Amino acid sequence: MNLKTFKRLADRIERYEPEMVQMQIDLCSYPALSPDNGGDGEFQKALYLQKSLQRLGLTDIETLPAPDPRVSSGLRPNILVRLPGHHPGKTLWILTHMDVVPPGETSLWLSDPYRAEVRDGRIYGRGTEDNQQDLVASIFALRAFCELGVRPEYNLGLALVSDEETSSRFGVRHLLARVDPVFRKDALIVVPDFGDAQGTAIEIAEKSLYWLRFRTTGRQCHGSRPDLGRNAFAAAAHLVVRLRELYELFPLRDPLYEPQESTFEPTRRDANVPNVNTIPGDDVFYLDARVLPDYPLQRVFEAIRALADDIERVHQVRIVIEAVQSVPAPPPTPADAPVVSALREAIRRVYGLQAKPMGIGAGTVAALMRQEGYPVAVWSRQNETAHQPNENCLISNMIGNAKVFAHLGLNPI
């Protein structure tokens, strides 16, 4: 590691701050929502990014779109950017995503979620932290190498993908399914899509991800004559309460993970009848479960099915359970993997902190890549405001993380 060269890169990144902030503001204006979340995809945002990459002097750009007839463009874009290194046989990839989640209840926002505002050293807006902070940081880290004529140790690659917030079917899954692989098994892959305010957590393991849809069918009737119907909403509400028993049925704890236990939380509920005086005959809700690797998902499903069977008998309804996402926990990335060691050194150099490997409950695309045998490290220093009202990123984190990425590019791993 040439510390003088790293200082040149770090100094140049600091000079990019106004442009990085402006790119964040621009990106916020593109509501890159999946059609699953009522949006039209990432196409316009990707067009902006392609033009920006070219303007910044990054010329080795490849697009690998996935067809999706549900969006107006017919395509869900994925962008790859490469910069050759001294050892072209290996690539360090930084993988970020372009899509965002809906803003939720807009009355809770202090400003328009899609019109970014800069206040007190932070950029506010939907997507500013998840995942634009590190998407922008990775782009400007690569730009610093280009402008200064510094050759990275290995190839530096950026993967800007679609569809991370829903299924990754049109993003990482699409890239992994290609006959001509995008990533090699000896690649060093960093996914900056999880972190804490200190920047000391390097995610190397994830729980199994299990999203379930519950459809309860009863019999619709007038609100004044419940004896003529079967209240699907009431039955579903009883099931929601019974699902709390899963915490007792699957009680193991593992200190590698935060939180240490499996979690089973009801989340979204679809609208049923539009009026007050009708008892609904149909009701739909969802469960978000993050399960420790000790428990097979089939065993979890059987326990849930048994609870639903009880509700069916008592309330005389029918409950259909469907898996929306089912991602069994893959083997963890080894704590001493080269990419983890390189990240720890970069974090120490940039932030003066000792980072440590850990496991999490959240589902990131790293789990999909670990299933295919790729050693992936997930890291970011961030505010932990993703998916919340008034989501924001610290400008200092965006600058600092870009320096971490630059350090990775120089490190002979």
C-alpha positions as CSV (number, residue, x, y, z in Angstrom):
1,M,0.0,0.0,0.0
2,N,1.5,3.3,-1.1
3,L,0.2,5.7,1.6
4,K,1.2,8.8,-0.5
5,T,-1.0,7.6,-3.4
6,F,-3.9,6.9,-1.0
7,K,-3.6,10.4,0.4
8,R,-3.8,11.8,-3.2
9,L,-6.9,9.8,-3.8
10,A,-8.5,10.8,-0.5
11,D,-7.8,14.5,-1.1
12,R,-9.3,14.3,-4.6
13,I,-12.4,12.6,-3.2
14,E,-12.9,15.4,-0.7
15,R,-12.9,17.9,-3.6
16,Y,-15.8,16.1,-5.2
17,E,-18.2,16.8,-2.3
18,P,-20.3,19.4,-4.2
19,E,-20.7,17.1,-7.2
20,M,-21.5,14.1,-5.0
21,V,-24.2,16.1,-3.2
22,Q,-25.7,17.2,-6.5
23,M,-25.7,13.6,-7.8
24,Q,-27.6,12.6,-4.7
25,I,-30.2,15.4,-5.3
26,D,-30.5,14.4,-8.9
27,L,-30.9,10.7,-8.1
28,C,-33.7,11.4,-5.6
29,S,-35.8,12.9,-8.3
30,Y,-36.2,9.5,-10.0
31,P,-38.7,7.4,-8.0
32,A,-37.1,4.1,-8.9
33,L,-39.8,1.9,-7.5
34,S,-40.4,-1.7,-8.5
35,P,-43.8,-2.5,-10.1
36,D,-44.3,-4.7,-7.0
37,N,-44.3,-1.4,-5.1
38,G,-46.5,0.5,-7.6
39,G,-43.6,2.0,-9.6
40,D,-42.2,1.9,-13.1
41,G,-38.8,0.5,-12.4
42,E,-35.3,2.0,-12.5
43,F,-35.0,2.8,-16.3
44,Q,-34.9,6.6,-16.1
45,K,-32.5,6.6,-13.1
46,A,-30.2,4.2,-15.0
47,L,-30.2,6.5,-18.1
48,Y,-29.1,9.4,-15.8
49,L,-26.4,7.3,-14.3
50,Q,-25.1,6.1,-17.6
51,K,-24.8,9.7,-18.9
52,S,-23.1,10.8,-15.6
53,L,-20.6,7.9,-15.7
54,Q,-19.6,8.9,-19.2
55,R,-19.3,12.6,-18.3
56,L,-17.1,11.7,-15.3
57,G,-14.6,9.9,-17.7
58,L,-15.7,6.3,-16.9
59,T,-15.9,4.7,-20.3
60,D,-15.9,0.9,-19.8
61,I,-19.7,0.6,-19.2
62,E,-21.8,-2.4,-19.9
63,T,-25.6,-2.8,-19.5
64,L,-27.2,-6.1,-18.8
65,P,-31.0,-5.4,-18.6
66,A,-33.5,-8.0,-17.6
67,P,-36.8,-8.0,-19.5
68,D,-39.9,-7.1,-17.5
69,P,-43.1,-6.5,-19.4
70,R,-44.7,-4.8,-16.3
71,V,-42.7,-1.6,-16.7
72,S,-43.1,0.9,-19.6
73,S,-39.5,0.4,-20.9
74,G,-39.9,-3.3,-20.8
75,L,-36.5,-3.5,-19.1
76,R,-35.0,-3.5,-15.6
77,P,-31.4,-2.2,-16.1
78,N,-28.2,-3.4,-14.5
79,I,-25.0,-1.4,-15.1
80,L,-21.4,-2.7,-14.9
81,V,-18.5,-0.3,-14.8
82,R,-14.9,-1.6,-14.9
83,L,-11.4,-0.1,-14.5
84,P,-8.4,-2.3,-15.3
85,G,-5.8,-2.9,-12.5
86,H,-2.2,-4.1,-12.3
87,H,-3.4,-7.7,-11.9
88,P,-6.3,-8.0,-14.4
89,G,-7.0,-11.6,-13.4
90,K,-8.9,-10.6,-10.3
91,T,-11.7,-8.0,-9.7
92,L,-12.8,-6.1,-6.7
93,W,-16.5,-5.4,-7.1
94,I,-18.6,-2.9,-5.2
95,L,-22.3,-3.8,-5.7
96,T,-25.0,-1.2,-5.0
97,H,-28.7,-1.0,-6.1
98,M,-30.7,1.7,-7.9
99,D,-34.2,0.9,-6.7
100,V,-35.8,2.4,-3.5
101,V,-38.8,1.6,-1.3
102,P,-41.9,3.7,-1.3
103,P,-41.9,6.7,1.0
104,G,-44.7,5.4,3.2
105,E,-46.8,7.9,5.1
106,T,-45.8,11.2,3.4
107,S,-47.2,13.3,6.3
108,L,-44.3,12.0,8.5
109,W,-41.8,13.6,6.1
110,L,-40.5,17.1,6.7
111,S,-40.0,17.6,3.0
112,D,-40.9,15.9,-0.3
113,P,-39.3,12.4,-0.3
114,Y,-38.4,12.8,-4.0
115,R,-37.0,16.3,-3.8
116,A,-33.8,16.0,-1.8
117,E,-32.8,18.7,0.7
118,V,-29.5,19.4,2.3
119,R,-29.6,20.4,6.0
120,D,-27.0,20.3,8.8
121,G,-24.6,18.2,6.9
122,R,-27.2,15.7,5.8
123,I,-29.0,14.9,2.6
124,Y,-32.7,14.1,3.1
125,G,-34.8,12.1,0.7
126,R,-36.0,8.6,-0.2
127,G,-33.0,6.6,-1.2
128,T,-30.3,9.0,0.0
129,E,-28.9,6.3,2.3
130,D,-30.4,3.1,0.9
131,N,-28.5,2.8,-1.4
132,Q,-27.5,6.1,-3.1
133,Q,-25.0,7.1,-0.4
134,D,-22.6,4.2,-1.4
135,L,-23.6,4.1,-5.0
136,V,-22.4,7.7,-5.3
137,A,-19.4,7.0,-3.1
138,S,-18.3,4.1,-5.3
139,I,-18.6,6.1,-8.5
140,F,-16.5,9.0,-7.2
141,A,-13.9,6.6,-5.8
142,L,-13.5,5.2,-9.3
143,R,-13.4,8.7,-10.8
144,A,-10.5,9.6,-8.5
145,F,-8.4,6.7,-9.9
146,C,-9.2,7.8,-13.4
147,E,-8.5,11.5,-13.0
148,L,-5.2,10.9,-11.1
149,G,-4.1,8.2,-13.5
150,V,-3.7,5.8,-10.6
151,R,-4.0,2.1,-11.5
152,P,-5.7,0.0,-8.9
153,E,-4.1,-3.2,-7.6
154,Y,-6.8,-5.4,-9.2
155,N,-9.6,-4.5,-11.6
156,L,-12.1,-2.3,-10.0
157,G,-15.8,-3.0,-10.9
158,L,-19.0,-1.3,-10.0
159,A,-22.3,-3.2,-10.3
160,L,-25.4,-1.0,-10.1
161,V,-28.3,-3.3,-10.0
162,S,-32.1,-3.3,-10.1
163,D,-34.8,-4.9,-8.0
164,E,-32.9,-5.3,-4.7
165,E,-35.8,-4.1,-2.6
166,T,-38.2,-6.8,-3.7
167,S,-36.9,-10.1,-5.1
168,S,-33.7,-9.3,-6.9
169,R,-35.1,-11.4,-9.8
170,F,-34.3,-8.6,-12.3
171,G,-31.0,-7.7,-10.6
172,V,-28.5,-9.9,-8.9
173,R,-30.4,-13.1,-9.7
174,H,-30.4,-12.1,-13.4
175,L,-26.7,-11.5,-13.3
176,L,-26.0,-14.8,-11.5
177,A,-28.1,-16.8,-13.9
178,R,-26.1,-15.7,-17.0
179,V,-24.2,-18.4,-19.0
180,D,-21.3,-16.0,-19.3
181,P,-20.7,-15.2,-15.6
182,V,-20.3,-11.6,-14.5
183,F,-18.4,-12.5,-11.3
184,R,-15.6,-15.0,-10.8
185,K,-15.4,-17.1,-7.7
186,D,-12.0,-15.5,-6.8
187,A,-13.5,-12.0,-7.0
188,L,-13.6,-9.7,-3.9
189,I,-17.1,-8.5,-3.5
190,V,-18.3,-5.7,-1.2
191,V,-22.0,-4.9,-0.8
192,P,-22.4,-1.6,1.1
193,D,-26.0,-2.2,2.0
194,F,-25.9,-2.6,5.7
195,G,-24.0,-0.9,8.5
196,D,-24.1,1.1,11.7
197,A,-23.4,4.7,12.8
198,Q,-19.9,3.7,13.9
199,G,-18.9,1.8,10.8
200,T,-17.5,-1.1,12.8
201,A,-19.9,-3.9,11.7
202,I,-18.9,-6.1,8.7
203,E,-21.7,-8.5,7.9
204,I,-20.5,-12.0,6.9
205,A,-23.7,-14.1,7.7
206,E,-27.4,-13.7,7.4
207,K,-30.4,-15.5,8.8
208,S,-32.8,-17.3,6.5
209,L,-35.3,-14.9,4.9
210,Y,-38.9,-16.1,4.9
211,W,-41.8,-13.9,3.7
212,L,-45.2,-15.4,3.8
213,R,-48.6,-14.3,2.5
214,F,-51.7,-15.3,4.4
215,R,-55.1,-15.2,2.7
216,T,-58.0,-15.9,4.9
217,T,-61.3,-16.6,3.3
218,G,-64.6,-16.6,5.2
219,R,-68.1,-15.3,4.1
220,Q,-68.9,-11.6,3.5
221,C,-72.1,-10.3,5.1
222,H,-73.7,-7.1,6.5
223,G,-72.1,-5.7,9.6
224,S,-75.3,-6.0,11.6
225,R,-75.7,-9.7,10.9
226,P,-72.4,-11.4,11.7
227,D,-74.3,-14.6,12.3
228,L,-74.8,-14.9,8.5
229,G,-71.1,-14.6,7.7
230,R,-67.6,-15.6,8.7
231,N,-65.3,-12.7,9.5
232,A,-62.1,-13.2,7.7
233,F,-60.5,-10.1,9.2
234,A,-61.3,-11.3,12.8
235,A,-59.9,-14.7,12.1
236,A,-56.7,-13.3,10.5
237,A,-56.3,-11.0,13.6
238,H,-56.4,-14.0,15.9
239,L,-53.8,-15.7,13.7
240,V,-51.5,-12.7,13.9
241,V,-51.7,-13.0,17.7
242,R,-51.0,-16.7,17.6
243,L,-48.0,-16.2,15.4
244,R,-46.3,-14.6,18.5
245,E,-45.9,-18.2,19.7
246,L,-43.2,-18.7,17.1
247,Y,-40.8,-16.9,19.4
248,E,-41.3,-19.6,22.0
249,L,-41.3,-22.5,19.5
250,F,-37.9,-21.3,18.0
251,P,-36.1,-19.9,21.0
252,L,-32.4,-20.4,20.1
253,R,-30.1,-17.4,20.3
254,D,-26.7,-16.9,18.5
255,P,-24.4,-14.0,19.6
256,L,-23.0,-13.7,16.1
257,Y,-26.3,-12.1,15.0
258,E,-28.0,-8.9,15.9
259,P,-30.7,-9.5,17.0
260,Q,-29.6,-12.8,18.4
261,E,-32.9,-14.6,18.0
262,S,-35.1,-15.5,15.1
263,T,-37.8,-12.9,14.4
264,F,-41.4,-13.4,13.2
265,E,-43.2,-10.1,12.5
266,P,-46.5,-9.4,10.8
267,T,-46.0,-6.4,8.4
268,R,-48.2,-5.4,5.5
269,R,-51.9,-5.9,5.4
270,D,-53.9,-5.4,2.2
271,A,-57.2,-3.5,2.1
272,N,-60.4,-5.6,2.4
273,V,-63.9,-4.1,2.2
274,P,-64.1,-0.3,1.5
275,N,-67.0,0.4,3.8
276,V,-67.5,0.1,7.6
277,N,-70.8,-1.8,7.6
278,T,-69.6,-4.9,5.7
279,I,-67.9,-7.9,7.4
280,P,-65.1,-8.9,5.1
281,G,-65.0,-12.4,3.6
282,D,-61.5,-12.0,2.5
283,D,-58.3,-10.7,4.2
284,V,-54.6,-10.8,3.3
285,F,-51.6,-10.0,5.5
286,Y,-47.9,-10.8,5.4
287,L,-45.3,-12.1,7.8
288,D,-41.6,-11.2,7.7
289,A,-39.5,-13.9,9.3
290,R,-35.7,-14.0,9.8
291,V,-34.7,-17.4,11.0
292,L,-31.5,-18.6,12.5
293,P,-29.7,-21.2,10.3
294,D,-30.3,-23.8,13.0
295,Y,-34.0,-24.1,11.9
296,P,-35.0,-25.5,8.5
297,L,-37.7,-23.3,6.9
298,Q,-39.9,-26.4,6.3
299,R,-40.0,-26.9,10.1
300,V,-41.0,-23.2,10.5
301,F,-43.7,-23.6,7.9
302,E,-45.1,-26.7,9.6
303,A,-45.4,-24.8,12.9
304,I,-47.1,-21.9,11.2
305,R,-49.5,-24.2,9.3
306,A,-50.4,-25.9,12.6
307,L,-51.4,-22.5,14.1
308,A,-53.4,-21.7,11.0
309,D,-55.2,-25.0,11.2
310,D,-56.3,-24.2,14.7
311,I,-57.7,-20.8,13.5
312,E,-59.5,-22.5,10.6
313,R,-61.3,-24.9,13.0
314,V,-62.3,-22.3,15.5
315,H,-63.5,-19.6,13.0
316,Q,-64.7,-21.8,10.2
317,V,-62.5,-20.1,7.6
318,R,-59.9,-21.2,5.1
319,I,-56.3,-19.9,5.3
320,V,-53.9,-20.3,2.4
321,I,-50.2,-19.6,3.1
322,E,-47.9,-18.7,0.3
323,A,-44.2,-18.1,0.4
324,V,-43.4,-14.7,-1.2
325,Q,-39.7,-15.1,-0.6
326,S,-37.8,-18.1,0.8
327,V,-34.0,-17.8,1.0
328,P,-32.4,-20.4,3.3
329,A,-29.3,-19.1,5.1
330,P,-26.2,-19.8,3.0
331,P,-22.8,-20.7,4.5
332,P,-21.2,-17.5,6.0
333,T,-18.3,-15.7,4.5
334,P,-15.2,-16.8,6.6
335,A,-14.3,-14.2,9.1
336,D,-10.7,-14.3,7.8
337,A,-11.6,-14.1,4.1
338,P,-9.4,-11.7,2.1
339,V,-12.2,-9.3,1.4
340,V,-13.0,-9.0,5.2
341,S,-9.4,-8.5,6.1
342,A,-9.1,-5.8,3.4
343,L,-12.2,-4.0,4.7
344,R,-11.0,-4.1,8.3
345,E,-7.7,-2.4,7.2
346,A,-9.4,0.2,5.1
347,I,-11.9,1.1,7.9
348,R,-9.0,1.4,10.4
349,R,-7.1,3.6,8.0
350,V,-10.0,5.9,7.1
351,Y,-12.0,6.0,10.3
352,G,-9.5,4.9,12.9
353,L,-11.8,2.1,14.0
354,Q,-11.5,-1.6,14.6
355,A,-14.3,-3.3,12.7
356,K,-15.5,-6.9,13.5
357,P,-17.4,-9.5,11.5
358,M,-21.0,-10.2,12.5
359,G,-24.3,-11.7,11.3
360,I,-27.6,-9.9,10.7
361,G,-31.3,-10.7,10.2
362,A,-31.8,-8.4,7.2
363,G,-31.9,-10.0,3.7
364,T,-29.3,-8.5,1.4
365,V,-28.2,-9.7,-2.0
366,A,-25.1,-11.0,-0.4
367,A,-27.1,-14.1,0.7
368,L,-27.9,-14.8,-2.9
369,M,-24.2,-14.6,-3.8
370,R,-23.1,-16.7,-0.9
371,Q,-25.4,-19.4,-2.1
372,E,-23.4,-19.5,-5.3
373,G,-20.1,-19.7,-3.5
374,Y,-19.0,-16.1,-3.6
375,P,-17.3,-14.7,-0.4
376,V,-19.1,-11.4,0.1
377,A,-18.6,-8.8,2.8
378,V,-21.4,-6.3,3.5
379,W,-20.4,-3.0,5.1
380,S,-21.2,0.7,5.2
381,R,-21.0,3.5,7.7
382,Q,-24.5,5.0,7.7
383,N,-27.2,6.6,9.8
384,E,-29.5,3.6,9.9
385,T,-32.4,5.6,8.5
386,A,-33.2,3.3,5.6
387,H,-36.9,2.7,4.9
388,Q,-37.8,5.4,7.5
389,P,-39.5,8.7,7.1
390,N,-37.0,11.5,6.6
391,E,-34.3,9.0,5.4
392,N,-31.0,10.8,5.2
393,C,-27.3,10.3,4.8
394,L,-24.4,12.2,6.4
395,I,-22.3,13.8,3.7
396,S,-19.3,13.0,5.8
397,N,-20.2,9.3,5.6
398,M,-20.6,9.5,1.8
399,I,-17.1,11.0,1.5
400,G,-15.5,8.7,4.1
401,N,-17.0,5.6,2.5
402,A,-15.6,6.6,-0.9
403,K,-12.2,6.8,0.7
404,V,-12.7,3.2,2.1
405,F,-13.5,2.0,-1.4
406,A,-10.4,3.8,-2.8
407,H,-8.2,2.1,-0.1
408,L,-9.6,-1.3,-1.1
409,G,-8.6,-0.5,-4.7
410,L,-5.0,0.0,-3.7
411,N,-4.7,-2.8,-1.2
412,P,-2.7,-5.9,-2.5
413,I,-5.0,-8.5,-1.0
